[in-house]
Amino acid sequence: MNAYVTGLTARDSSFVTTANTDQPAVSRVEAYIRAQDFARPTLVIDTEAVARQFAALAQGLGRARIHYAVKANPAPEILRKLHSLGSNFDAASRVELQMCLDAGAAPEQLSFGNTIKRASDIAWAHEQGIDLFAVDAEEEIEKIAANAPGARVYLRIIVDATEAEWPLTRKFGSGRDKALALIAMAKDYGLNPVGLSFHVGSQTRRAAMWAPILDQVAAVWHAAKAEGHELTLLNIGGGFPAFYGREIDAPALYAAEVMRLVQERFGDVPEIMAEPGRGLVAEAGMIAAEVLLVSKKSDDDLHRWVYLDIGRFSGLAETEGEAIRYQFATARDHETTGACILAGPSCDSADVLYEKQPVQLPLGLRAGDKVMIRACGAYTSTYASVGFNGFPPLDVVAI
Amino acid sequence: MNAYVTGLTARDSSFVTTANTDQPAVSRVEAYIRAQDFARPTLVIDTEAVARQFAALAQGLGRARIHYAVKANPAPEILRKLHSLGSNFDAASRVELQMCLDAGAAPEQLSFGNTIKRASDIAWAHEQGIDLFAVDAEEEIEKIAANAPGARVYLRIIVDATEAEWPLTRKFGSGRDKALALIAMAKDYGLNPVGLSFHVGSQTRRAAMWAPILDQVAAVWHAAKAEGHELTLLNIGGGFPAFYGREIDAPALYAAEVMRLVQERFGDVPEIMAEPGRGLVAEAGMIAAEVLLVSKKSDDDLHRWVYLDIGRFSGLAETEGEAIRYQFATARDHETTGACILAGPSCDSADVLYEKQPVQLPLGLRAGDKVMIRACGAYTSTYASVGFNGFPPLDVVAI
């Protein structure tokens, strides 16, 4: 058995079913990284794995339409692959909308989902024929009415704290107490308020965690309908999880259960859209990194420090607060392991990945050793800084 | 009196002496930003202000050599200006070393100050004639001995928690208990261990805060000398502050007082180097940003939310944990102000700048209004992500 496999066998069974049912134990991405040398940290993405995950989610979501959350990873190869499979897209900015159009998407397949939009970008999107916008405040309604007259809008509402691993703040959405007034205002401004959206919280590991959130949204939904607003679109947002070490539901089952919970509360909604990002691409990508230094600060220190050539400012931003816990594999995984503090290469003391909860890595690890970081397909490449400390951004290779 | 001046007059007297003694109340950068329209968030840097600050620090530092910490802002215009003034440089990576060489610096003016270096980058630096390296661990000594035989190295040591505003962790440096053994090891490996370095902590506002740190370093210094190690170089690192709203010592006085504290403890050290980064360039830069949205989540909310077109992932990374508190100016500063939560434009709920301690901004602020962010010359442009959410990196203009 290959040394690289030990990390895989430690995974729980749900992961094995999520991405690799009919695959050999070492994925295509892992085999690729093992066979290559990399001059700098590189994200390798398997577009076939993205396609398999899309199929699994689409199966579970049934009649709900998938709008891939482009911000998770806008690599053109991913956008083209998803477009070829019939995916729609959710974009956060004009640049992302343009990338979707460049990948072949039609304007009616796009949603401008950021609630914070520049007026000139709304006007540009409207000119392109994009006709679906997120909104959560009076001023945003005014901007859309002025720059995309008559457009379809959905109102994003705030839902209360969830069990997600990267929880949302109150940054996005309107309070539920204001929802009906904003829908009425959108109508007064000549817009077409077609429905509601919300976000259950990124990396919501279990479908069952959606239930209390859906209850909150359903209350607003039914109140709006009772007041005569004809809502036809429910946008259930993202939150679909990836495997980072803690058990998650398999994607088709997860999506089907979410849809069952939706059906139970909302009945036959004409249009449902879902915006998986992380849940669609994270597991399809792996980062090839390298150890730069292993050291002990004092002879009686409990833990080593292991420094990689990638850190919080060059792709691993989601380790902030140690929120997302990546899994690591090395060529020494058959050796004895020990706890270590893991840090990035920059001269910034905040560039520490895991310290409160140290990571188990082989004791023999040395400068120059290759380290593979699993499930890095989402929220890595575009988070990388342009060149903090002179380190180049994460390279991306699609296979 | 101009509306923009109100922010300035609220500053304490030490700031006024730091950058603008012989300047009009509105700085060159501020005048430039007021006169222009910007299509995207833009950092405007006044290289003349950098030069004035260099002169002030150099005056205070006396015989200590300034090595500008390039990571603070590697804009070629800044590097060329500082080179023309006789500055030396401290670089964190091969790319930064190359930028210094490109700006005209000689190899002997450069220090490779990152304690975490790729072996091939050490070899490359050695080939260029760069002969001064930071080190804090056995494996790094091995790498330098193998790739830059005979090089001068200084040992970075850990100092205990300081009163700095962006405090350092134990990420960099060796424990003081290991210092003498590492110096001896460097000698055994044929290197030339010339001295010690440390970092008092970024944004250490008062020179007096250096005293207890210098005591710790001096104890190691004198112990090493007592053991027969002939140390000739003391690198006092950075920590020189910029004005972000809390009073700081004026730069020349600050630097002179630090040097007095050093002299008191170390005597006549042959070579002293200082590595100001933030303290040299922060106040010379200002970001031109724009309001994208102002909203209230609920009618009974205490605070508004104000969303800018720049956030934590597009240049304002140092607002993490609300550590660095930037000062803002708008064209409405003569109007009544109120507290608001300030956030960035991305679809990431972590992209909130100030929430625990809200910011006072004019109540009339609206989407489209220009916002100027002061003292942004350091740790902004290179921290910006390559394109998270499709937002372009911070633009940089040097005047």
Interface residues (C-beta under 8 A of the other chain):
Chain A: A69 V70 K71 P74 A91 A92 S93 R94 V95 E96 L97 M99 G113 N114 T115 I116 K117 R118 A119 D136 A137 E138 E139 E140 K143 I158 W166 P167 L168 T169 R170 K171 F172 G173 S174 G175 D177 K178 E290 L292 L293 V294 S295 K296 K297 S298 D299 D301 W305 Y307 D309 F313 A317 E320 A343 P345 S346 C347 D348 S349 A350 D351 V352 E355 R366 A367 G368 S381 T382 Y383 A384 S385 V386 G387 F388 N389 G390 F391 P392 P393
Chain B: A69 V70 K71 P74 A91 A92 S93 R94 V95 E96 L97 M99 G113 N114 T115 I116 K117 R118 A119 D136 A137 E138 E139 E140 K143 I158 W166 P167 L168 T169 R170 K171 F172 G173 S174 G175 D177 K178 E290 L292 L293 V294 S295 K296 K297 S298 D299 D301 W305 Y307 D309 F313 A317 E320 A343 P345 S346 C347 D348 S349 A350 D351 V352 E355 R366 A367 G368 S381 T382 Y383 A384 S385 V386 G387 F388 N389 G390 F391 P392 P393
